[in-house]
Amino acid sequence: MSTIGLIAIGAGLYGLVGAGVAIGMGMATSHAMDAIARQPEASGKVNSSLMIGFVMMETVAIYGLLVSILLIFVLGGRA
Amino acid sequence: MIEVSIMPEPFYIGSLNVGLSVVVSWGVIAAIILLLLLAQKRIRNFTELPRGLQSVLELMVGALHDFARSQVGDKADFVAPAILTLMVYVFATTFIELFGLPPATEDINCTLGLGLSAFLLVNVTAVRSLGLRGRLAAWTKPSAAATPIRVLTDFITPFSMAVRLFANVLAGGVIMKLVYMVVPIAVPAALGVYFNILHVAIQTFVFGMLPLLYISEATE
């Protein structure tokens, strides 16, 4: 197997980061929906905490994307 | 194949490499100062009841102050101006990508500087409100065994903030370049609105909100 192929597999595997983040986002949203359904007057507070959680999760997704980009363009450019 | 590099773009003055992001940053800072001086000249004397441009500026400052107050309470008077400065800088240096200029936040040195500024702000605020002893004692809060983790969590924040902003701007640029390569008409314009305006606004909000979050965590 060529080096570029291995790099491509590595970069593709980093796409799995998205799966983890998606599961996390789904769980957070579903629990936030439950909380709002139970206590509609607290929706403002729930929404702002949800946003903070989303930002943290999105960071993880972006880290994965960054590693993929670096693998493809920086390491792949050298190989 | 498109060119992607994480090395900062060089910019030579004589034989000294000062970096493109530094030059762009100073240009943007000069433009902001010029705009504010013009605004000051335009408003001339601030009135009790704001009108026109004054009300726009007061709305910006007031909204951020209220948001900071809701997060960190009465420490908002100290942190809100610094947070607004950070946010204006992040927004302006990233937004100039719309005008075809290289965004300064695409350089990890720039974002690391911003992250360290935010880190400094968090810790100065915490020490001001708890004292140095209180700040250090907070590390042993749940139990002494958690200290290494608490210290690590605190000291990783500037790097986490730096890489977050840098990666977001870099990824936006890479995706735009890829789209340009595949569909050179129409689609990039629509995506450009997202990546150059909405995405920048979200990142600016995040960059302003995170220090407030860390401050409220550190001073509780």
Interface residues (C-beta under 8 A of the other chain):
Chain A: I52 V55 T59 I62 Y63 L65 L66 I69 L70 F73 V74 G77
Chain B: M1 I2 E3 V4 S5 I6 S160 V163 R164 A167 N168 L170 A171 V174 V206 M209 L210 L213
